[in-house]
Amino acid sequence: MSELVHSSATALASAIARREVSSTELLDAYLQRIERLNPAYNIVVTLDADGARARAKAADEATARGESWGPLHGLPLTVKDTLETRGIRTTAGYPPLSDHVPTSNADVVESVVQAGAIVFGKTNAPVLAGDWQSYNPVFGVTRNPWNPERTPGGSSGGSAAAVVAGFTSFEIGSDIGGSIRVPSHWCGVLGHKPTHDIISQRGHIPGPPGALAGVDLAVMGPIARSADDLSLLLDVMARPSPQDARAWKLELPAPRHRRLSDFRIAAWLDDADYPVDPEVKAVLETAVQLLRKAGAQIDEKARPTVPLREIVDVYQQLLWPILLAGFPPEVFEEMSRLATTFPATAGDPVALMARYGTARHRDWLGANEVREHMRVAFADLFLRYDALLMPVNQVPAIPHDHSDPFIARTIQINGRTHPYTDLFAWIAPATAALLPATAVPAGRTTNGLPVGLQIVGPYLEDKTTIELARHVADVCGGFTPAPL
């Protein structure tokens, strides 16, 4: 059963279709593993075992009749606790929602259910998806399966941990600040941040339950064990919203290439303003060497024309108004007051959050115009290169740090102290420019912590980054189960 629970979603779907394993057997394998191992890691926080067993039995009966519900027929999965699930508690780690049981699925959850998947549980996340660590007052702290003294990341930390721990067939994450990519990097799984707005955000908390409007920068996307999984799941999840589907359809371009030797790749693995931990950099450099040896054409000097520090700055101008919009009015008023006390040149994290988060709409329009010029710079880069390799962030999984305020925390890089918010840096380009980005395991540090490589691609060319992730996994080893 150990091999079964760590199999890819595509392999499991095929095994169910061939009647080599039943949906009920697979569900029971996950539930037994969760019962045995979850108490030490606190990954899965809500279960609907009875409802899932009934659905799995129906799936098996359909299989016996030669019927299929879709490409995910009979696959049990857990879902991040920020995505609403019909009849299953969804809290977003927020105490006022601790008893919230939705009457409908988030759109992205409904898409996998309509494709035959079976939701049987929810995975932990930070309060309202607002941290790179997954802990909250409702369910407590989630621990990294590779090292319980460290975080699995956030906000999709429980999602990535569930995949690497063998608790689920696949997962659905969300990402506005690296929340798919960072946990994938820190847990050693594959995660895909899609091109903005190709997957509906409706049913994600935040916003509040029942909100219909999506927001800038944010996306939903798959977390899984193989590039085949990501491609399959993206095909299921990416579609127009129900109201747009009357006239719109989505046809993502095929990968630019299939053979690794045909890819023209840029590699940007370090930056003076946001230095990368030497162990992380060493893993990424080794990955580049292995890819080159396998035939890839890689240019390590290629860069977009916009410096990383400018990309990070405009990203934060776009991000902080979104995040502060969900704060209580009295907190927002206090941030507005703080914004007037900092000099215009103040660059510390609190000053930036206060000043950018309470900006006027005219300020946002100016930042958006800068962003559009930045998008053109990336489009120009992708005329010459098919993809851009980057770190996901500067460090491997960090030790738990729940000190408040979170914005005042720090991280250590090569013996030096850096702001916690520097973790935004390397995820900012793809997020601000609305580009697809795939995180794929590239190796591990000397103390065994996973390191992921981020593959950023051209707008709407999600299939290209996933295809290149397939080659990276083949060359560098890909997914490995954590030794729980």
C-alpha positions in Angstrom: 0.0 0.0 0.0 2.9 2.4 0.6 3.7 2.4 -3.1 0.1 2.9 -4.0 -0.4 6.0 -1.8 2.6 7.6 -3.3 1.6 6.9 -6.9 0.8 9.8 -9.3 -2.8 10.7 -9.8 -2.6 9.7 -13.5 -1.3 6.3 -12.6 -4.0 5.9 -9.9 -6.8 6.9 -12.3 -5.5 4.4 -14.9 -5.3 1.6 -12.2 -8.9 2.3 -11.2 -10.1 2.3 -14.8 -8.4 -1.1 -15.3 -9.9 -2.4 -12.1 -6.4 -3.1 -10.6 -7.5 -1.1 -7.5 -10.8 0.2 -6.4 -11.7 3.7 -5.3 -12.7 2.2 -2.0 -9.4 0.5 -1.5 -7.5 3.7 -2.3 -9.6 5.8 0.0 -9.2 3.3 2.8 -5.4 3.4 2.3 -5.3 7.1 2.6 -7.6 7.1 5.7 -5.6 4.5 7.4 -2.4 6.3 6.7 -3.9 9.6 8.0 -5.1 7.9 11.2 -1.6 6.5 11.8 0.6 9.4 10.8 -1.4 12.6 10.8 -1.3 13.2 14.6 2.4 13.9 14.4 2.1 16.4 11.5 -1.4 17.9 11.8 -1.9 18.1 8.0 -5.5 16.9 7.5 -7.8 18.8 9.8 -11.3 17.7 8.7 -12.5 14.4 7.4 -15.8 13.2 5.8 -15.0 9.5 5.7 -18.6 8.3 5.6 -19.6 10.6 2.7 -16.4 9.7 0.8 -16.9 6.0 1.3 -20.4 6.2 -0.1 -19.2 8.1 -3.1 -16.3 5.7 -3.6 -18.7 2.7 -3.5 -20.8 4.4 -6.2 -17.6 5.0 -8.3 -16.7 1.3 -8.0 -20.2 0.3 -9.0 -20.0 2.6 -12.0 -16.6 1.1 -12.9 -18.0 -2.4 -12.8 -20.7 -1.3 -15.2 -18.1 0.0 -17.6 -19.0 3.6 -16.8 -16.6 6.5 -16.1 -17.4 9.8 -14.4 -14.5 11.5 -16.1 -10.7 11.6 -16.2 -10.4 11.7 -12.3 -13.0 8.9 -11.8 -12.8 7.6 -8.3 -9.7 9.5 -7.1 -10.0 10.5 -3.5 -8.5 13.9 -2.6 -8.1 16.4 0.2 -8.7 20.1 -0.4 -7.1 23.2 1.1 -9.2 24.5 3.9 -9.6 27.9 2.1 -11.7 26.4 -0.7 -15.3 25.8 0.0 -16.5 22.2 -0.1 -20.2 21.2 -0.2 -21.2 19.7 3.2 -17.6 19.7 4.5 -16.5 22.3 7.0 -14.4 25.1 5.5 -12.8 27.5 8.0 -9.7 29.1 6.4 -8.3 28.8 9.9 -10.4 31.8 11.0 -12.3 31.4 14.3 -15.5 33.2 13.2 -15.7 30.5 10.4 -14.9 27.5 12.6 -18.4 26.1 12.0 -18.9 27.2 8.4 -20.2 24.3 6.3 -20.7 25.5 2.7 -23.8 24.5 0.6 -21.8 24.5 -2.6 -18.3 23.8 -3.9 -15.8 26.4 -5.0 -15.7 26.4 -8.8 -12.3 24.7 -8.9 -13.5 22.0 -6.5 -16.6 21.5 -8.5 -14.5 21.0 -11.7 -12.6 18.1 -10.2 -15.7 16.6 -8.7 -17.5 16.8 -12.1 -14.4 15.0 -13.5 -15.0 12.1 -11.0 -12.8 13.0 -8.0 -14.1 12.4 -4.4 -13.4 15.0 -1.7 -12.8 13.3 1.6 -11.0 15.9 3.8 -9.5 19.3 4.2 -5.9 20.4 4.8 -4.6 23.0 7.1 -3.7 26.6 6.1 -2.8 29.9 7.9 -5.5 32.3 9.0 -7.2 33.5 5.8 -4.3 32.2 3.7 -2.1 35.0 5.0 1.3 33.5 5.8 4.2 31.3 4.5 3.6 29.0 7.5 0.5 26.9 8.1 -0.9 27.4 11.6 -4.0 29.0 13.0 -6.1 29.2 16.2 -8.7 26.7 14.9 -6.4 23.7 14.1 -2.9 24.6 15.3 0.4 24.0 13.6 1.2 21.9 10.6 4.6 20.3 10.4 6.8 19.5 7.5 7.0 15.7 6.7 10.7 16.0 6.0 11.4 17.7 9.3 8.7 18.4 11.8 10.8 21.2 13.3 10.2 23.1 10.1 7.1 24.5 8.4 5.7 22.9 5.2 5.1 26.5 4.0 1.9 28.4 3.3 -0.6 29.1 2.5 -1.1 25.8 0.8 1.2 24.1 3.3 -1.2 21.4 4.3 -1.9 20.7 0.6 1.8 20.1 -0.3 2.4 18.2 2.9 -0.6 15.9 2.2 0.8 15.1 -1.2 4.3 14.3 -0.1 3.0 12.4 2.9 0.9 10.1 0.8 -2.4 11.3 2.3 -4.2 12.2 -1.0 -4.2 11.5 -4.8 -3.5 15.2 -5.5 -4.4 18.6 -4.0 -5.8 22.0 -5.0 -3.9 25.1 -3.8 -4.2 28.8 -4.2 -1.4 31.4 -4.8 -1.1 35.1 -4.5 2.2 35.3 -2.6 3.8 32.0 -3.7 1.3 29.9 -1.8 1.4 27.0 -4.3 5.1 27.3 -5.2 6.6 27.9 -1.8 5.0 24.8 -0.1 5.8 22.7 -3.2 9.5 23.8 -2.9 9.7 23.2 0.8 7.9 19.8 0.7 9.4 18.4 -2.5 6.3 18.1 -4.7 5.2 19.7 -8.0 2.9 22.7 -8.0 1.6 24.9 -10.8 0.6 28.5 -10.6 -1.5 29.0 -13.7 -1.7 32.1 -15.9 -3.9 34.5 -14.0 -7.7 34.1 -14.5 -7.8 30.8 -16.4 -9.2 29.1 -13.3 -12.1 30.6 -11.4 -11.4 32.0 -7.9 -15.1 31.8 -6.8 -15.5 29.9 -3.6 -12.1 30.8 -2.1 -11.8 32.3 1.4 -10.7 35.1 1.4 -12.9 36.9 0.2 -15.8 36.2 2.5 -18.1 33.3 1.9 -20.4 34.0 -1.0 -18.1 36.5 -2.7 -18.3 36.4 -6.5 -15.5 38.7 -7.6 -11.9 37.4 -8.1 -8.9 39.6 -7.4 -5.8 40.7 -9.1 -2.7 38.4 -8.8 -4.5 35.4 -7.2 -4.9 32.0 -8.8 -6.0 28.5 -8.0 -3.9 25.5 -9.2 -2.9 21.9 -8.7 -0.3 20.3 -6.4 0.8 16.8 -7.3 3.5 14.2 -7.8 4.2 14.4 -11.5 4.1 16.7 -14.5 1.6 14.4 -16.1 -0.7 15.0 -13.0 -0.3 18.8 -13.4 -1.2 18.7 -17.1 -4.2 16.4 -16.5 -5.5 18.5 -13.6 -4.9 21.8 -15.4 -7.1 20.5 -18.3 -9.8 19.8 -15.8 -9.6 23.0 -13.8 -8.9 25.6 -16.5 -12.2 26.8 -18.0 -14.3 29.9 -18.3 -16.5 30.9 -15.4 -20.1 29.6 -15.8 -21.4 33.0 -16.9 -18.5 33.4 -19.5 -18.9 29.9 -20.9 -21.8 31.0 -23.1 -19.4 32.6 -25.5 -15.8 31.9 -24.4 -13.7 28.8 -24.5 -10.2 28.2 -23.4 -7.6 26.4 -25.6 -4.2 26.7 -24.0 -1.3 26.3 -26.6 0.5 23.1 -26.8 4.0 23.0 -25.3 6.5 24.9 -27.5 8.7 21.7 -27.6 8.6 18.1 -26.5 12.3 17.3 -26.6 14.6 18.8 -24.0 17.2 19.6 -26.6 14.8 21.9 -28.4 14.1 24.2 -25.4 15.9 27.6 -25.3 16.1 28.3 -21.5 17.2 31.3 -19.5 18.4 30.8 -16.0 18.4 33.5 -13.3 19.5 31.8 -10.1 20.8 34.6 -7.9 20.5 38.4 -7.5 22.5 40.9 -5.4 19.3 42.4 -3.9 17.8 39.1 -3.0 20.7 36.7 -2.4 20.0 32.9 -2.4 21.1 30.6 0.3 24.3 28.8 -0.8 22.8 25.4 -0.3 19.8 26.2 -2.4 21.9 27.8 -5.0 24.1 24.8 -5.2 21.2 22.5 -5.8 19.8 24.8 -8.5 23.2 25.1 -10.2 23.6 21.3 -10.2 20.1 21.0 -11.8 21.2 23.4 -14.6 24.3 21.4 -15.2 22.3 18.2 -15.4 19.8 19.7 -17.8 22.6 21.1 -20.0 24.3 17.7 -20.0 21.0 16.1 -21.0 20.9 18.5 -24.1 19.1 21.6 -22.9 20.3 25.0 -24.3 20.7 27.2 -21.2 21.8 30.9 -21.0 22.7 31.8 -17.5 23.2 35.5 -18.4 19.7 36.2 -19.8 17.5 38.5 -17.9 14.4 40.6 -18.4 15.2 44.3 -18.7 13.5 45.1 -15.4 15.6 44.6 -12.2 14.3 42.2 -9.6 14.0 44.9 -7.0 11.7 47.0 -9.2 9.6 43.9 -10.0 9.3 43.2 -6.2 8.4 46.8 -5.5 5.5 47.0 -8.1 4.3 43.6 -7.0 4.0 44.8 -3.4 2.2 48.0 -4.6 -0.4 45.7 -6.3 -0.5 43.1 -3.4 -0.8 45.1 -0.2 -4.1 46.8 -1.1 -5.6 43.4 -1.8 -4.5 42.0 1.6 -5.4 45.0 3.7 -8.9 45.1 2.1 -9.7 42.1 4.3 -8.6 43.7 7.5 -11.1 45.1 10.0 -11.8 48.8 9.5 -10.0 49.8 12.7 -6.9 48.0 11.6 -7.0 49.7 8.2 -7.4 53.1 9.8 -4.4 52.5 12.0 -2.4 51.5 8.9 -3.5 54.7 7.2 -2.3 56.7 10.1 1.0 54.8 10.1 1.4 55.5 6.4 1.6 59.2 7.1 4.3 58.9 9.7 6.8 57.1 7.5 9.0 59.1 5.2 8.3 58.5 1.5 11.7 56.7 1.1 11.2 54.3 4.1 11.9 50.8 2.8 11.2 48.7 5.9 8.4 46.1 5.6 5.9 47.8 7.9 6.3 51.1 6.1 5.8 49.4 2.7 2.7 47.6 3.9 1.2 50.7 5.4 2.0 53.0 2.5 1.1 50.6 -0.3 -1.8 49.0 1.4 -3.6 52.2 2.0 -2.8 53.8 -1.4 -5.4 55.6 -3.4 -6.8 54.2 -6.6 -4.7 56.6 -8.7 -1.6 55.1 -7.1 -2.7 51.7 -8.1 -3.3 52.8 -11.6 0.3 54.1 -11.8 1.6 50.8 -10.4 -0.5 48.9 -12.9 0.9 50.9 -15.8 4.4 50.0 -14.6 3.3 46.4 -14.4 2.1 46.4 -18.0 5.5 47.7 -19.1 7.1 44.9 -17.1 4.8 42.4 -18.9 6.1 43.6 -22.2 9.7 43.1 -21.0 8.9 39.5 -20.1 7.1 39.0 -23.4 10.2 40.2 -25.2 12.4 37.8 -23.2 10.1 34.9 -24.2 10.6 35.8 -27.9 14.2 34.6 -27.4 13.7 31.9 -24.7 11.0 29.4 -24.0 11.2 29.5 -20.3 13.0 31.2 -17.4 14.5 29.1 -14.5 14.5 30.8 -11.1 14.5 29.9 -7.4 11.2 29.6 -5.7 12.7 31.5 -2.8 16.0 31.9 -1.2 15.9 29.3 1.5 14.8 25.7 2.2 12.0 25.1 4.7 12.4 27.4 7.7 11.9 26.6 11.4 8.5 27.5 12.8 8.2 31.1 13.8 4.8 32.4 15.0 5.9 35.7 16.4 3.6 38.7 15.8 3.4 40.8 13.8 4.5 38.4 11.1 5.8 41.2 9.0 8.5 41.9 11.5 9.9 38.4 11.4 13.3 37.6 9.8 15.0 34.8 7.9 18.6 33.8 7.9 20.5 33.6 4.6 24.2 32.7 4.7 24.6 34.0 8.3 22.9 37.3 7.6 19.4 38.5 8.7 16.9 39.4 6.0 13.3 40.6 6.3 10.6 37.8 6.3 9.0 39.6 3.4 12.0 39.0 1.2 10.3 35.6 0.7 8.1 37.5 -1.8 11.1 38.3 -4.1 11.5 35.3 -6.4 7.8 34.6 -6.7 7.0 38.2 -7.6 7.9 38.2 -11.3 5.4 35.5 -12.4 2.7 36.7 -10.0 2.9 40.4 -10.9 3.2 39.7 -14.7 0.3 37.2 -14.5 2.5 34.4 -15.9 2.4 30.6 -15.5 5.0 29.1 -13.2 5.7 25.5 -12.2 7.7 24.4 -9.1 9.4 21.1 -9.5 11.8 19.2 -7.1 15.4 19.8 -8.1 17.3 18.0 -5.3 17.9 18.3 -1.5 20.2 20.2 0.8 23.0 18.4 2.7 20.6 18.0 5.7 17.9 16.5 3.4 15.5 19.4 2.9 13.9 19.6 -0.5 14.7 22.4 -3.0 12.4 23.3 -5.8 13.2 24.9 -9.2 10.7 27.5 -10.5 10.0 27.5 -14.2 8.4 30.7 -15.5 6.8 30.8 -18.9 5.1 33.0 -21.4 1.6 34.3 -20.8 -1.0 31.5 -21.4 1.7 28.9 -22.2 1.2 26.9 -19.1 1.8 23.7 -21.0 5.3 24.7 -21.8 6.4 25.2 -18.2 4.7 21.9 -17.2 6.4 20.1 -20.1 9.8 21.5 -19.1 9.0 20.4 -15.5 8.6 16.9 -16.8 12.2 17.0 -18.1 13.5 18.5 -14.9 11.9 15.7 -12.9 13.4 13.1 -15.3 16.8 14.6 -15.0 16.9 15.6 -11.4 14.9 12.7 -9.8 11.5 14.3 -9.4 9.1 13.5 -6.5 10.4 11.4 -3.6 8.2 10.4 -0.7 9.1 12.0 2.6 10.5 9.4 5.1 7.8 9.9 7.8 
